[in-house]
Amino acid sequence: MELKEIQNLIKFVAKSGASEVKLEMEDIKITIKTGDGENTTIVQQMPMGAPMMAAAPIAAIPVAPVAGTDAPAASNDEDSKYITVKSPIIGTFYRKPSPDKPNFAEVGQTIAEGDVLCIIEAMKLFNEIESEVSGKIVKILVDDSSPVEFDQPLFLVDPS
């Protein structure tokens, strides 16, 4: 496993909110633990037959925000008056409950607090994402059936 792949794995685990992830392959065993702060460590152990390398834990590189997770429209002054509904989990974004049903929410639709806006599938579980605000949907920022990251903007809502 290359260093770049390990760094990407660290970033993924940090975003997922998991407290510990273990990965075992033929020649390597990796455990990633995240604490309350930004302390992420990796412990690598080679099998007994392999040549030994440094056994000390490697400190992770601080995780920087990934480009593209912030809504490009949010930087506009015009869009700053809108509330951004963000993804609470990593998964696949769906606008409707099933292929033969209508979309939960459309642009221009007025929504109330508690209305279901979409579904995010994570590990074969379908999680209904409810609105925490009332208002009018101005923009849908994610395409149907596309993967979403934790805290990725999904909708822009005009609260007025």
C-alpha positions in Angstrom: 0.0 0.0 0.0 1.4 3.4 -1.0 1.8 6.3 1.3 -0.7 8.4 -0.8 -3.3 5.6 -0.4 -2.8 5.6 3.4 -3.2 9.4 3.5 -6.4 9.2 1.5 -7.6 6.5 3.9 -6.9 8.8 6.9 -8.8 11.7 5.3 -11.8 9.4 4.5 -11.9 8.0 8.1 -11.6 11.6 9.6 -14.5 12.7 7.5 -16.6 9.7 8.2 -16.7 10.3 12.0 -15.7 6.8 12.8 -13.6 6.4 15.9 -11.5 3.4 14.8 -11.0 1.6 11.5 -8.9 -1.6 11.0 -7.7 -2.8 7.7 -5.9 -6.1 7.2 -4.3 -7.2 3.9 -1.9 -9.9 3.0 1.3 -8.0 4.0 0.1 -5.1 6.1 -2.2 -4.4 9.0 -3.4 -0.8 9.6 -5.4 0.6 12.5 -6.6 4.2 12.3 -8.0 5.7 15.5 -9.5 9.2 15.8 -9.8 11.0 19.1 -11.7 14.0 20.2 -9.1 16.4 18.6 -7.4 16.1 15.4 -5.1 13.3 16.7 -5.1 10.5 14.1 -2.5 7.8 14.3 -1.6 4.8 12.1 0.0 1.7 13.5 1.4 -0.6 10.8 2.6 -4.1 11.5 4.2 -6.4 9.1 3.7 -10.2 9.4 6.4 -12.1 11.2 8.0 -13.4 8.0 8.5 -9.9 6.5 11.4 -7.7 7.2 10.8 -5.4 10.2 10.4 -1.6 9.6 10.1 1.2 12.1 7.4 0.1 14.6 6.6 3.6 15.9 3.2 5.1 15.0 3.2 7.6 12.2 1.4 10.9 12.9 -1.1 11.8 10.3 -0.9 14.8 8.1 -3.5 17.4 9.2 -6.7 17.0 7.1 -7.4 20.0 4.9 -10.8 20.7 3.5 -11.3 18.9 0.1 -11.9 21.2 -2.8 -15.4 20.9 -4.1 -17.1 20.2 -0.8 -18.1 23.8 -0.3 -20.8 25.1 -2.5 -19.3 27.3 -5.2 -22.5 29.4 -5.1 -22.2 30.1 -1.4 -19.4 32.5 -2.0 -21.7 34.9 -3.9 -23.2 37.7 -1.9 -26.6 36.9 -3.4 -26.5 33.3 -2.1 -25.3 34.3 1.4 -28.8 35.0 2.5 -29.8 31.4 1.9 -29.5 28.6 4.4 -27.5 25.6 3.3 -28.8 22.1 4.1 -25.8 19.8 4.4 -25.4 16.0 4.4 -25.1 14.6 7.9 -23.5 11.4 6.6 -21.5 9.9 3.8 -23.5 7.9 1.2 -25.6 8.0 -2.0 -28.0 10.9 -2.4 -31.5 10.0 -3.7 -34.2 12.6 -4.4 -37.1 10.1 -4.3 -38.2 7.2 -2.1 -38.2 4.8 -5.0 -37.8 5.0 -8.8 -41.6 5.1 -9.5 -42.3 7.8 -6.8 -42.1 11.6 -7.2 -39.2 13.6 -5.8 -39.3 14.6 -2.2 -38.4 18.2 -2.9 -38.3 20.5 -6.0 -36.8 23.9 -6.7 -39.4 26.5 -5.8 -41.2 24.2 -3.3 -42.0 25.6 0.1 -40.9 23.3 2.9 -41.5 23.2 6.6 -39.3 22.0 9.4 -39.4 18.2 9.6 -40.3 17.7 5.9 -38.2 14.9 4.2 -35.9 16.5 1.6 -34.1 13.4 0.3 -32.7 10.0 1.3 -29.0 9.1 1.8 -28.1 5.5 1.5 -25.2 4.4 3.7 -24.3 0.7 4.0 -27.7 -0.5 2.7 -29.6 1.7 5.1 -31.8 4.4 3.7 -31.7 7.5 5.9 -34.4 10.1 5.4 -32.9 13.6 5.7 -35.4 16.0 7.2 -35.3 19.8 6.9 -34.3 21.7 10.0 -35.6 25.0 8.6 -38.7 26.3 7.0 -38.6 28.2 3.7 -38.4 27.8 -0.1 -36.0 25.6 -1.9 -33.8 27.8 -4.2 -31.3 25.3 -5.5 -30.6 21.6 -5.4 -26.8 21.2 -5.4 -26.5 17.4 -5.9 -27.5 15.2 -8.7 -29.8 12.2 -8.0 -28.0 8.9 -7.3 -24.6 10.6 -6.8 -22.2 10.0 -3.8 -22.1 12.7 -1.1 -19.6 13.5 1.6 -20.2 14.3 5.2 -21.1 18.0 5.5 -21.5 18.5 1.7 -24.1 21.1 0.8 -27.3 19.5 -0.6 -29.9 22.3 -0.9 -30.1 26.1 -0.6 -33.2 27.3 1.2 -34.5 30.8 1.4 -35.9 31.2 4.9 -37.9 34.4 4.2 
